[in-house]
Amino acid sequence: MKTTRIAVAALGAFATAGLLRAGAQCRLVGTVTDSSGAPVEGAAIVVTTPSLTTFKTTLKTDKKGSYGALLNDCTMPYHVRVEKDGFVASEVDKKIPINDIGTVDVKLVKASEAPGKAAAAAPSAGDQAVLAYNAGVEALNGGDKAAAESKFLQAIAKNPDLPAAWLALTQIAYEKKDWPKVIEYGQKATDLDPSQSSLYTMMAEAARQSGDKKAAAEWTSKYAEANPDSPEILYNKGIEAYNKGKMKDAEAALSKAVEAKPDFANAHFWLGMAAFNQNKKTVAKEHLEKYLQLDPSGKEAGTAKEILPLLK
C-alpha cells in the first residue's frame, strides 16, 4: 500500500501555562499540633494556588490532627493556610513533585501564648507580605486584577523573596501582554524557585514577542527539559519523528501525548497518520475519527475525511 506522509511544524510555543494535566496528581498530607505536641482537631486547612486563581479547597483536621487531600495538578505550587479559633494562623508555600506525597506538618501557637501579645506587636514584614499576597488572591478571585496586582506588588515590597507573588505578577503581566514585565517578573520567580517550570512557556512567548529568538529558544528548551512527559513536548517529539519518516517513533510519542491529554486533537490526527503510514488501519481509523470528533472543522479535517474511506 502506498503511504502518505505529510510534514507538519511542531508547536512553536505553548500559549497557556498552569492548565490541568492528566497524570500530574499528587497528595498533600500533614498533622496539626499545638505547642505541647497535642493534636488540634477541627483546624481549617485552606489550600490555594497563584497558578489557578479559581482554585480553593478547605479541609478539616480529624481527632488526630491529621488531614489529607488529592491535588489534581502538581505542576503548580500551592499555598497552605492553617487556622483555628484561639490560635495564631500559620501559612506555608509548598511545591509537591508529580505523583508524590508532600507533607506539611504545622505547630499552631495559642493566641494567648503568642510572643509580644502584651505589647500588641505589629506584624512582621514577612507576615505583612503574606497578608498582602492573600488579599491579592482574594482580589483575583473577585475578578479585580488591578487590585490584585497592587496587592502582589505590596507583597514583594515587604518580602522580595516571596516566589508565589512574583509568579502571580508574571501571570497578570502575561494576560496584559506586558512582555518586558513578564520577563522581569518571571526571571525573579524562577530564580527564587527553579521548579516553577510552568513559567518557562510564558517566558518563551514573551521573548518571542520581544523579538529575542535566542532567549525564546532557550526558555522553550528549559521547558522541554523540565517537562519531558508533558503532552506538548511528547507531541513535538512525535512530529519531529514523523517528519523524519520514523513512524514507529512518532506513533510511540504521540500515543503518550494523547494518553496524557485525551482531548489533544492534533495529536490524534498525527497519530492516525503515523498509523496509516504503517498500514495500521484500525488504529488510524480510531484516531482520525477522534480528531474529527474533537475538531470537526479543524485544519486537517479535509485530509482526515479523505483518508477514512480508505480504512474500511
Phi and psi in degrees as GROMACS dihedral restraints (atoms count N, CA, C in turn):
[ dihedral_restraints ]
;  ai    aj    ak    al  type     phi  dphi    fc
    3     4     5     6     1   -74.8    20    10
    4     5     6     7     1   130.9    20    10
    6     7     8     9     1   -98.1    20    10
    7     8     9    10     1   160.8    20    10
    9    10    11    12     1  -121.9    20    10
   10    11    12    13     1   123.0    20    10
   12    13    14    15     1  -123.3    20    10
   13    14    15    16     1   123.9    20    10
   15    16    17    18     1  -114.9    20    10
   16    17    18    19     1   123.0    20    10
   18    19    20    21     1   -73.9    20    10
   19    20    21    22     1   146.6    20    10
   21    22    23    24     1  -145.7    20    10
   22    23    24    25     1   149.2    20    10
   24    25    26    27     1   -78.6    20    10
   25    26    27    28     1   143.7    20    10
   27    28    29    30     1   -74.1    20    10
   28    29    30    31     1   166.8    20    10
   30    31    32    33     1   -61.0    20    10
   31    32    33    34     1   124.4    20    10
   33    34    35    36     1   -77.7    20    10
   34    35    36    37     1   -32.9    20    10
   36    37    38    39     1  -154.0    20    10
   37    38    39    40     1   151.6    20    10
   39    40    41    42     1   -98.2    20    10
   40    41    42    43     1   103.6    20    10
   42    43    44    45     1   -67.3    20    10
   43    44    45    46     1   -24.3    20    10
   45    46    47    48     1  -126.5    20    10
   46    47    48    49     1   154.2    20    10
   48    49    50    51     1  -132.0    20    10
   49    50    51    52     1   160.3    20    10
   51    52    53    54     1    78.2    20    10
   52    53    54    55     1    10.6    20    10
   54    55    56    57     1   -77.2    20    10
   55    56    57    58     1   150.5    20    10
   57    58    59    60     1   -62.9    20    10
   58    59    60    61     1   136.6    20    10
   60    61    62    63     1  -125.4    20    10
   61    62    63    64     1   133.9    20    10
   63    64    65    66     1   -62.5    20    10
   64    65    66    67     1   142.3    20    10
   66    67    68    69     1    80.8    20    10
   67    68    69    70     1    10.3    20    10
   69    70    71    72     1  -109.2    20    10
   70    71    72    73     1    26.7    20    10
   72    73    74    75     1   -79.0    20    10
   73    74    75    76     1   164.1    20    10
   75    76    77    78     1  -158.0    20    10
   76    77    78    79     1   175.1    20    10
   78    79    80    81     1  -121.0    20    10
   79    80    81    82     1   142.7    20    10
   81    82    83    84     1  -111.4    20    10
   82    83    84    85     1   124.5    20    10
   84    85    86    87     1  -135.6    20    10
   85    86    87    88     1   164.1    20    10
   87    88    89    90     1   174.4    20    10
   88    89    90    91     1   176.5    20    10
   90    91    92    93     1  -134.2    20    10
   91    92    93    94     1   138.8    20    10
   93    94    95    96     1  -111.1    20    10
   94    95    96    97     1   125.7    20    10
   96    97    98    99     1  -128.7    20    10
   97    98    99   100     1   166.6    20    10
   99   100   101   102     1   -93.5    20    10
  100   101   102   103     1  -174.2    20    10
  102   103   104   105     1   -65.5    20    10
  103   104   105   106     1   -19.0    20    10
  105   106   107   108     1   -89.4    20    10
  106   107   108   109     1    -6.8    20    10
  108   109   110   111     1    94.9    20    10
  109   110   111   112     1     0.2    20    10
  111   112   113   114     1   -76.9    20    10
  112   113   114   115     1   142.2    20    10
  114   115   116   117     1   -65.3    20    10
  115   116   117   118     1   145.9    20    10
  117   118   119   120     1  -108.0    20    10
  118   119   120   121     1   109.2    20    10
  120   121   122   123     1   -85.0    20    10
  121   122   123   124     1   143.3    20    10
  123   124   125   126     1    78.8    20    10
  124   125   126   127     1    11.9    20    10
  126   127   128   129     1   -70.2    20    10
  127   128   129   130     1   141.6    20    10
  129   130   131   132     1   -88.3    20    10
  130   131   132   133     1   128.1    20    10
  132   133   134   135     1  -108.7    20    10
  133   134   135   136     1   108.8    20    10
  135   136   137   138     1  -104.3    20    10
  136   137   138   139     1   117.0    20    10
  138   139   140   141     1  -109.9    20    10
  139   140   141   142     1   124.3    20    10
  141   142   143   144     1  -133.1    20    10
  142   143   144   145     1   172.8    20    10
  144   145   146   147     1  -147.2    20    10
  145   146   147   148     1   135.0    20    10
  147   148   149   150     1   -69.4    20    10
  148   149   150   151     1   -14.1    20    10
  150   151   152   153     1   -78.7    20    10
  151   152   153   154     1   -20.0    20    10
  153   154   155   156     1  -144.5    20    10
  154   155   156   157     1    91.9    20    10
  156   157   158   159     1   -68.2    20    10
  157   158   159   160     1   -14.8    20    10
  159   160   161   162     1   -85.5    20    10
  160   161   162   163     1    -5.6    20    10
  162   163   164   165     1   -88.3    20    10
  163   164   165   166     1   131.4    20    10
  165   166   167   168     1  -161.0    20    10
  166   167   168   169     1   128.5    20    10
  168   169   170   171     1  -134.5    20    10
  169   170   171   172     1   142.3    20    10
  171   172   173   174     1  -122.1    20    10
  172   173   174   175     1   129.7    20    10
  174   175   176   177     1  -117.9    20    10
  175   176   177   178     1   166.6    20    10
  177   178   179   180     1  -126.2    20    10
  178   179   180   181     1   140.8    20    10
  180   181   182   183     1   -75.8    20    10
  181   182   183   184     1   149.4    20    10
  183   184   185   186     1   -88.3    20    10
  184   185   186   187     1  -168.5    20    10
  186   187   188   189     1   -61.9    20    10
  187   188   189   190     1   -26.0    20    10
  189   190   191   192     1   -88.8    20    10
  190   191   192   193     1     2.1    20    10
  192   193   194   195     1    79.3    20    10
  193   194   195   196     1    10.8    20    10
  195   196   197   198     1   -94.9    20    10
  196   197   198   199     1   156.5    20    10
  198   199   200   201     1  -150.2    20    10
  199   200   201   202     1   164.1    20    10
  201   202   203   204     1  -164.3    20    10
  202   203   204   205     1   148.7    20    10
  204   205   206   207     1  -152.4    20    10
  205   206   207   208     1   145.9    20    10
  207   208   209   210     1   -92.8    20    10
  208   209   210   211     1   125.6    20    10
  210   211   212   213     1  -106.4    20    10
  211   212   213   214     1   128.8    20    10
  213   214   215   216     1   -76.6    20    10
  214   215   216   217     1   -28.3    20    10
  216   217   218   219     1  -132.6    20    10
  217   218   219   220     1    97.6    20    10
  219   220   221   222     1   -97.0    20    10
  220   221   222   223     1    21.9    20    10
  222   223   224   225     1   -79.2    20    10
  223   224   225   226     1   -10.1    20    10
  225   226   227   228     1  -106.3    20    10
  226   227   228   229     1   155.2    20    10
  228   229   230   231     1   -83.4    20    10
  229   230   231   232     1   156.6    20    10
  231   232   233   234     1  -125.5    20    10
  232   233   234   235     1   151.6    20    10
  234   235   236   237     1  -115.1    20    10
  235   236   237   238     1   124.2    20    10
  237   238   239   240     1  -114.1    20    10
  238   239   240   241     1   121.8    20    10
  240   241   242   243     1  -114.7    20    10
  241   242   243   244     1   130.1    20    10
  243   244   245   246     1  -117.2    20    10
  244   245   246   247     1   125.3    20    10
  246   247   248   249     1  -142.9    20    10
  247   248   249   250     1   149.7    20    10
  249   250   251   252     1  -158.6    20    10
  250   251   252   253     1   135.2    20    10
  252   253   254   255     1   -54.3    20    10
  253   254   255   256     1   134.1    20    10
  255   256   257   258     1    91.8    20    10
  256   257   258   259     1    -3.5    20    10
  258   259   260   261     1  -124.5    20    10
  259   260   261   262     1   158.1    20    10
  261   262   263   264     1   -80.8    20    10
  262   263   264   265     1   128.0    20    10
  264   265   266   267     1   -64.3    20    10
  265   266   267   268     1   151.5    20    10
  267   268   269   270     1  -127.0    20    10
  268   269   270   271     1   142.7    20    10
  270   271   272   273     1  -133.2    20    10
  271   272   273   274     1   140.0    20    10
  273   274   275   276     1  -139.9    20    10
  274   275   276   277     1   137.1    20    10
  276   277   278   279     1   -92.8    20    10
  277   278   279   280     1   134.4    20    10
  279   280   281   282     1  -139.0    20    10
  280   281   282   283     1   130.1    20    10
  282   283   284   285     1  -113.9    20    10
  283   284   285   286     1   118.1    20    10
  285   286   287   288     1  -107.7    20    10
  286   287   288   289     1   131.6    20    10
  288   289   290   291     1   -61.1    20    10
  289   290   291   292     1   147.3    20    10
  291   292   293   294     1   -59.2    20    10
  292   293   294   295     1   138.5    20    10
  294   295   296   297     1    61.3    20    10
  295   296   297   298     1    27.5    20    10
  297   298   299   300     1  -125.2    20    10
  298   299   300   301     1   179.9    20    10
  300   301   302   303     1  -117.4    20    10
  301   302   303   304     1   126.7    20    10
  303   304   305   306     1  -106.5    20    10
  304   305   306   307     1   130.7    20    10
  306   307   308   309     1  -108.7    20    10
  307   308   309   310     1   127.3    20    10
  309   310   311   312     1  -124.7    20    10
  310   311   312   313     1    95.6    20    10
  312   313   314   315     1   -91.6    20    10
  313   314   315   316     1   135.2    20    10
  315   316   317   318     1  -127.9    20    10
  316   317   318   319     1   135.1    20    10
  318   319   320   321     1  -107.5    20    10
  319   320   321   322     1   111.1    20    10
  321   322   323   324     1   -87.0    20    10
  322   323   324   325     1   139.0    20    10
  324   325   326   327     1  -100.0    20    10
  325   326   327   328     1   130.6    20    10
  327   328   329   330     1   -62.5    20    10
  328   329   330   331     1   142.3    20    10
  330   331   332   333     1   -57.8    20    10
  331   332   333   334     1   -34.9    20    10
  333   334   335   336     1   -70.3    20    10
  334   335   336   337     1   -18.7    20    10
  336   337   338   339     1  -101.6    20    10
  337   338   339   340     1    -3.4    20    10
  339   340   341   342     1   -64.3    20    10
  340   341   342   343     1   132.0    20    10
  342   343   344   345     1   -63.6    20    10
  343   344   345   346     1   142.3    20    10
  345   346   347   348     1    79.1    20    10
  346   347   348   349     1    11.6    20    10
  348   349   350   351     1   -61.0    20    10
  349   350   351   352     1   -44.0    20    10
  351   352   353   354     1   -62.0    20    10
  352   353   354   355     1   -35.1    20    10
  354   355   356   357     1   -86.4    20    10
  355   356   357   358     1    -4.2    20    10
  357   358   359   360     1    52.0    20    10
  358   359   360   361     1    52.6    20    10
  360   361   362   363     1   -60.7    20    10
  361   362   363   364     1   143.7    20    10
  363   364   365   366     1   -71.2    20    10
  364   365   366   367     1   152.2    20    10
  366   367   368   369     1   -58.1    20    10
  367   368   369   370     1   145.3    20    10
  369   370   371   372     1   -67.2    20    10
  370   371   372   373     1   166.4    20    10
  372   373   374   375     1   -59.4    20    10
  373   374   375   376     1   -38.0    20    10
  375   376   377   378     1   -63.8    20    10
  376   377   378   379     1   -42.8    20    10
  378   379   380   381     1   -65.9    20    10
  379   380   381   382     1   -38.9    20    10
  381   382   383   384     1   -63.6    20    10
  382   383   384   385     1   -37.4    20    10
  384   385   386   387     1   -63.2    20    10
  385   386   387   388     1   -43.9    20    10
  387   388   389   390     1   -64.2    20    10
  388   389   390   391     1   -42.1    20    10
  390   391   392   393     1   -61.7    20    10
  391   392   393   394     1   -42.6    20    10
  393   394   395   396     1   -65.7    20    10
  394   395   396   397     1   -41.8    20    10
  396   397   398   399     1   -61.0    20    10
  397   398   399   400     1   -47.0    20    10
  399   400   401   402     1   -61.5    20    10
  400   401   402   403     1   -38.8    20    10
  402   403   404   405     1   -64.0    20    10
  403   404   405   406     1   -34.9    20    10
  405   406   407   408     1   -64.7    20    10
  406   407   408   409     1   -41.7    20    10
  408   409   410   411     1   -62.0    20    10
  409   410   411   412     1   -43.0    20    10
  411   412   413   414     1   -61.8    20    10
  412   413   414   415     1   -40.9    20    10
  414   415   416   417     1   -64.3    20    10
  415   416   417   418     1   -40.7    20    10
  417   418   419   420     1   -62.5    20    10
  418   419   420   421     1   -43.6    20    10
  420   421   422   423     1   -61.5    20    10
  421   422   423   424     1   -28.8    20    10
  423   424   425   426     1   -87.9    20    10
  424   425   426   427     1     0.7    20    10
  426   427   428   429     1    85.6    20    10
  427   428   429   430     1     6.7    20    10
  429   430   431   432     1   -98.8    20    10
  430   431   432   433     1    86.3    20    10
  432   433   434   435     1   -69.8    20    10
  433   434   435   436     1   -32.0    20    10
  435   436   437   438     1   -65.2    20    10
  436   437   438   439     1   -44.8    20    10
  438   439   440   441     1   -65.7    20    10
  439   440   441   442     1   -38.3    20    10
  441   442   443   444     1   -62.9    20    10
  442   443   444   445     1   -45.6    20    10
  444   445   446   447     1   -59.7    20    10
  445   446   447   448     1   -42.1    20    10
  447   448   449   450     1   -61.0    20    10
  448   449   450   451     1   -42.0    20    10
  450   451   452   453     1   -67.8    20    10
  451   452   453   454     1   -39.4    20    10
  453   454   455   456     1   -66.7    20    10
  454   455   456   457     1   -36.4    20    10
  456   457   458   459     1   -65.9    20    10
  457   458   459   460     1   -37.7    20    10
  459   460   461   462     1   -62.7    20    10
  460   461   462   463     1   -39.8    20    10
  462   463   464   465     1   -61.6    20    10
  463   464   465   466     1   -45.9    20    10
  465   466   467   468     1   -74.8    20    10
  466   467   468   469     1   -22.2    20    10
  468   469   470   471     1   -67.7    20    10
  469   470   471   472     1   -35.7    20    10
  471   472   473   474     1   -80.2    20    10
  472   473   474   475     1   -35.6    20    10
  474   475   476   477     1  -143.7    20    10
  475   476   477   478     1    94.0    20    10
  477   478   479   480     1   -64.9    20    10
  478   479   480   481     1   -11.2    20    10
  480   481   482   483     1  -102.6    20    10
  481   482   483   484     1    29.9    20    10
  483   484   485   486     1   -99.4    20    10
  484   485   486   487     1    94.5    20    10
  486   487   488   489     1   -61.6    20    10
  487   488   489   490     1   -33.3    20    10
  489   490   491   492     1   -61.8    20    10
  490   491   492   493     1   -36.2    20    10
  492   493   494   495     1   -69.8    20    10
  493   494   495   496     1   -41.7    20    10
  495   496   497   498     1   -62.7    20    10
  496   497   498   499     1   -38.8    20    10
  498   499   500   501     1   -62.1    20    10
  499   500   501   502     1   -46.9    20    10
  501   502   503   504     1   -62.1    20    10
  502   503   504   505     1   -41.1    20    10
  504   505   506   507     1   -64.0    20    10
  505   506   507   508     1   -37.6    20    10
  507   508   509   510     1   -62.2    20    10
  508   509   510   511     1   -43.2    20    10
  510   511   512   513     1   -67.3    20    10
  511   512   513   514     1   -38.1    20    10
  513   514   515   516     1   -65.0    20    10
  514   515   516   517     1   -44.0    20    10
  516   517   518   519     1   -62.2    20    10
  517   518   519   520     1   -37.0    20    10
  519   520   521   522     1   -64.0    20    10
  520   521   522   523     1   -43.5    20    10
  522   523   524   525     1   -64.3    20    10
  523   524   525   526     1   -32.2    20    10
  525   526   527   528     1   -82.9    20    10
  526   527   528   529     1    -5.7    20    10
  528   529   530   531     1    59.0    20    10
  529   530   531   532     1    34.8    20    10
  531   532   533   534     1   -90.0    20    10
  532   533   534   535     1    82.1    20    10
  534   535   536   537     1   -61.5    20    10
  535   536   537   538     1   -41.1    20    10
  537   538   539   540     1   -60.3    20    10
  538   539   540   541     1   -38.9    20    10
  540   541   542   543     1   -70.5    20    10
  541   542   543   544     1   -35.6    20    10
  543   544   545   546     1   -57.4    20    10
  544   545   546   547     1   -46.0    20    10
  546   547   548   549     1   -66.5    20    10
  547   548   549   550     1   -44.8    20    10
  549   550   551   552     1   -63.1    20    10
  550   551   552   553     1   -52.6    20    10
  552   553   554   555     1   -69.7    20    10
  553   554   555   556     1   -40.8    20    10
  555   556   557   558     1   -64.8    20    10
  556   557   558   559     1   -38.0    20    10
  558   559   560   561     1   -62.8    20    10
  559   560   561   562     1   -42.3    20    10
  561   562   563   564     1   -65.1    20    10
  562   563   564   565     1   -43.4    20    10
  564   565   566   567     1   -62.8    20    10
  565   566   567   568     1   -43.6    20    10
  567   568   569   570     1   -75.5    20    10
  568   569   570   571     1   -27.4    20    10
  570   571   572   573     1   -64.7    20    10
  571   572   573   574     1   -41.3    20    10
  573   574   575   576     1   -74.9    20    10
  574   575   576   577     1   -34.8    20    10
  576   577   578   579     1  -142.0    20    10
  577   578   579   580     1    89.3    20    10
  579   580   581   582     1   -61.3    20    10
  580   581   582   583     1   -14.3    20    10
  582   583   584   585     1   -75.2    20    10
  583   584   585   586     1    -7.0    20    10
  585   586   587   588     1   -76.9    20    10
  586   587   588   589     1    60.6    20    10
  588   589   590   591     1   -69.0    20    10
  589   590   591   592     1   -16.8    20    10
  591   592   593   594     1   -63.4    20    10
  592   593   594   595     1   -23.4    20    10
  594   595   596   597     1   -75.8    20    10
  595   596   597   598     1   -20.8    20    10
  597   598   599   600     1   -58.9    20    10
  598   599   600   601     1   -35.3    20    10
  600   601   602   603     1   -67.5    20    10
  601   602   603   604     1   -38.8    20    10
  603   604   605   606     1   -66.3    20    10
  604   605   606   607     1   -41.3    20    10
  606   607   608   609     1   -63.3    20    10
  607   608   609   610     1   -40.5    20    10
  609   610   611   612     1   -62.2    20    10
  610   611   612   613     1   -44.5    20    10
  612   613   614   615     1   -67.2    20    10
  613   614   615   616     1   -39.9    20    10
  615   616   617   618     1   -62.9    20    10
  616   617   618   619     1   -42.5    20    10
  618   619   620   621     1   -64.4    20    10
  619   620   621   622     1   -41.0    20    10
  621   622   623   624     1   -63.2    20    10
  622   623   624   625     1   -45.2    20    10
  624   625   626   627     1   -66.7    20    10
  625   626   627   628     1   -24.9    20    10
  627   628   629   630     1   -87.4    20    10
  628   629   630   631     1    -1.2    20    10
  630   631   632   633     1    85.4    20    10
  631   632   633   634     1    10.6    20    10
  633   634   635   636     1   -98.7    20    10
  634   635   636   637     1    84.9    20    10
  636   637   638   639     1   -65.0    20    10
  637   638   639   640     1   -35.3    20    10
  639   640   641   642     1   -63.9    20    10
  640   641   642   643     1   -46.9    20    10
  642   643   644   645     1   -64.8    20    10
  643   644   645   646     1   -38.8    20    10
  645   646   647   648     1   -60.1    20    10
  646   647   648   649     1   -43.9    20    10
  648   649   650   651     1   -65.6    20    10
  649   650   651   652     1   -37.2    20    10
  651   652   653   654     1   -66.7    20    10
  652   653   654   655     1   -42.6    20    10
  654   655   656   657     1   -69.1    20    10
  655   656   657   658     1   -37.2    20    10
  657   658   659   660     1   -63.2    20    10
  658   659   660   661     1   -40.4    20    10
  660   661   662   663     1   -64.8    20    10
  661   662   663   664     1   -39.5    20    10
  663   664   665   666     1   -63.1    20    10
  664   665   666   667     1   -39.8    20    10
  666   667   668   669     1   -63.3    20    10
  667   668   669   670     1   -44.8    20    10
  669   670   671   672     1   -62.4    20    10
  670   671   672   673     1   -39.4    20    10
  672   673   674   675     1   -67.8    20    10
  673   674   675   676     1   -38.3    20    10
  675   676   677   678     1   -80.4    20    10
  676   677   678   679     1   -23.4    20    10
  678   679   680   681     1  -130.9    20    10
  679   680   681   682     1    61.0    20    10
  681   682   683   684     1   -63.6    20    10
  682   683   684   685     1   -21.7    20    10
  684   685   686   687     1  -105.9    20    10
  685   686   687   688     1    14.4    20    10
  687   688   689   690     1   -72.2    20    10
  688   689   690   691     1   150.0    20    10
  690   691   692   693     1   -55.4    20    10
  691   692   693   694     1   -38.9    20    10
  693   694   695   696     1   -67.5    20    10
  694   695   696   697     1   -41.1    20    10
  696   697   698   699     1   -68.1    20    10
  697   698   699   700     1   -42.1    20    10
  699   700   701   702     1   -62.4    20    10
  700   701   702   703     1   -40.0    20    10
  702   703   704   705     1   -60.1    20    10
  703   704   705   706     1   -48.0    20    10
  705   706   707   708     1   -61.3    20    10
  706   707   708   709     1   -39.2    20    10
  708   709   710   711     1   -63.0    20    10
  709   710   711   712     1   -41.0    20    10
  711   712   713   714     1   -64.0    20    10
  712   713   714   715     1   -42.5    20    10
  714   715   716   717     1   -66.6    20    10
  715   716   717   718     1   -39.9    20    10
  717   718   719   720     1   -60.5    20    10
  718   719   720   721     1   -44.2    20    10
  720   721   722   723     1   -66.2    20    10
  721   722   723   724     1   -40.7    20    10
  723   724   725   726     1   -60.2    20    10
  724   725   726   727     1   -46.5    20    10
  726   727   728   729     1   -65.8    20    10
  727   728   729   730     1   -21.1    20    10
  729   730   731   732     1   -91.5    20    10
  730   731   732   733     1     1.3    20    10
  732   733   734   735     1    79.8    20    10
  733   734   735   736     1    11.1    20    10
  735   736   737   738     1   -91.4    20    10
  736   737   738   739     1    79.8    20    10
  738   739   740   741     1   -68.3    20    10
  739   740   741   742     1   -35.0    20    10
  741   742   743   744     1   -65.2    20    10
  742   743   744   745     1   -43.4    20    10
  744   745   746   747     1   -65.5    20    10
  745   746   747   748     1   -39.9    20    10
  747   748   749   750     1   -62.3    20    10
  748   749   750   751     1   -45.0    20    10
  750   751   752   753     1   -61.6    20    10
  751   752   753   754     1   -40.8    20    10
  753   754   755   756     1   -63.8    20    10
  754   755   756   757     1   -47.6    20    10
  756   757   758   759     1   -68.4    20    10
  757   758   759   760     1   -42.9    20    10
  759   760   761   762     1   -69.8    20    10
  760   761   762   763     1   -30.8    20    10
  762   763   764   765     1   -62.8    20    10
  763   764   765   766     1   -42.0    20    10
  765   766   767   768     1   -66.8    20    10
  766   767   768   769     1   -35.3    20    10
  768   769   770   771     1   -64.1    20    10
  769   770   771   772     1   -44.9    20    10
  771   772   773   774     1   -75.7    20    10
  772   773   774   775     1   -23.9    20    10
  774   775   776   777     1   -67.8    20    10
  775   776   777   778     1   -41.3    20    10
  777   778   779   780     1   -74.6    20    10
  778   779   780   781     1   -31.2    20    10
  780   781   782   783     1  -138.4    20    10
  781   782   783   784     1    85.5    20    10
  783   784   785   786     1   -58.8    20    10
  784   785   786   787     1   -23.5    20    10
  786   787   788   789     1   -98.3    20    10
  787   788   789   790     1    22.3    20    10
  789   790   791   792     1   -81.9    20    10
  790   791   792   793     1    89.3    20    10
  792   793   794   795     1   -57.4    20    10
  793   794   795   796     1   -52.1    20    10
  795   796   797   798     1   -62.2    20    10
  796   797   798   799     1   -33.7    20    10
  798   799   800   801     1   -65.5    20    10
  799   800   801   802     1   -38.4    20    10
  801   802   803   804     1   -63.0    20    10
  802   803   804   805     1   -42.0    20    10
  804   805   806   807     1   -61.2    20    10
  805   806   807   808     1   -50.9    20    10
  807   808   809   810     1   -73.5    20    10
  808   809   810   811     1   -24.4    20    10
  810   811   812   813     1   -67.0    20    10
  811   812   813   814     1   -41.8    20    10
  813   814   815   816     1   -61.0    20    10
  814   815   816   817     1   -41.1    20    10
  816   817   818   819     1   -67.7    20    10
  817   818   819   820     1   -39.3    20    10
  819   820   821   822     1   -62.6    20    10
  820   821   822   823     1   -40.5    20    10
  822   823   824   825     1   -67.3    20    10
  823   824   825   826     1   -39.9    20    10
  825   826   827   828     1   -60.7    20    10
  826   827   828   829     1   -40.9    20    10
  828   829   830   831     1   -68.2    20    10
  829   830   831   832     1   -14.3    20    10
  831   832   833   834     1  -105.8    20    10
  832   833   834   835     1     9.8    20    10
  834   835   836   837     1    62.3    20    10
  835   836   837   838     1    30.4    20    10
  837   838   839   840     1   -94.4    20    10
  838   839   840   841     1    82.1    20    10
  840   841   842   843     1   -63.2    20    10
  841   842   843   844     1   -41.5    20    10
  843   844   845   846     1   -64.2    20    10
  844   845   846   847     1   -45.3    20    10
  846   847   848   849     1   -66.2    20    10
  847   848   849   850     1   -43.7    20    10
  849   850   851   852     1   -60.5    20    10
  850   851   852   853     1   -45.1    20    10
  852   853   854   855     1   -61.4    20    10
  853   854   855   856     1   -43.9    20    10
  855   856   857   858     1   -58.7    20    10
  856   857   858   859     1   -46.3    20    10
  858   859   860   861     1   -83.3    20    10
  859   860   861   862     1   -29.4    20    10
  861   862   863   864     1   -69.3    20    10
  862   863   864   865     1   -38.8    20    10
  864   865   866   867     1   -65.6    20    10
  865   866   867   868     1   -38.6    20    10
  867   868   869   870     1   -64.4    20    10
  868   869   870   871     1   -39.1    20    10
  870   871   872   873     1   -59.9    20    10
  871   872   873   874     1   -47.4    20    10
  873   874   875   876     1   -65.2    20    10
  874   875   876   877     1   -32.3    20    10
  876   877   878   879     1   -67.1    20    10
  877   878   879   880     1   -41.3    20    10
  879   880   881   882     1   -78.6    20    10
  880   881   882   883     1   -35.6    20    10
  882   883   884   885     1  -142.0    20    10
  883   884   885   886     1    71.0    20    10
  885   886   887   888     1   -60.9    20    10
  886   887   888   889     1   -24.3    20    10
  888   889   890   891     1  -112.6    20    10
  889   890   891   892     1    23.8    20    10
  891   892   893   894     1   -69.1    20    10
  892   893   894   895     1   170.4    20    10
  894   895   896   897     1   -58.8    20    10
  895   896   897   898     1   -33.9    20    10
  897   898   899   900     1   -99.7    20    10
  898   899   900   901     1     9.6    20    10
  900   901   902   903     1   -60.4    20    10
  901   902   903   904     1   -40.9    20    10
  903   904   905   906     1   -62.0    20    10
  904   905   906   907     1   -44.4    20    10
  906   907   908   909     1   -63.3    20    10
  907   908   909   910     1   -42.8    20    10
  909   910   911   912     1   -60.6    20    10
  910   911   912   913     1   -42.0    20    10
  912   913   914   915     1   -68.3    20    10
  913   914   915   916     1   -30.8    20    10
  915   916   917   918     1   -71.3    20    10
  916   917   918   919     1   -35.9    20    10
  918   919   920   921     1   -84.0    20    10
  919   920   921   922     1   -33.8    20    10
  921   922   923   924     1   -53.3    20    10
  922   923   924   925     1   -40.8    20    10
  924   925   926   927     1   -63.3    20    10
  925   926   927   928     1   -20.5    20    10
  927   928   929   930     1   -79.9    20    10
  928   929   930   931     1    -7.6    20    10
  930   931   932   933     1  -104.6    20    10
  931   932   933   934     1    14.6    20    10
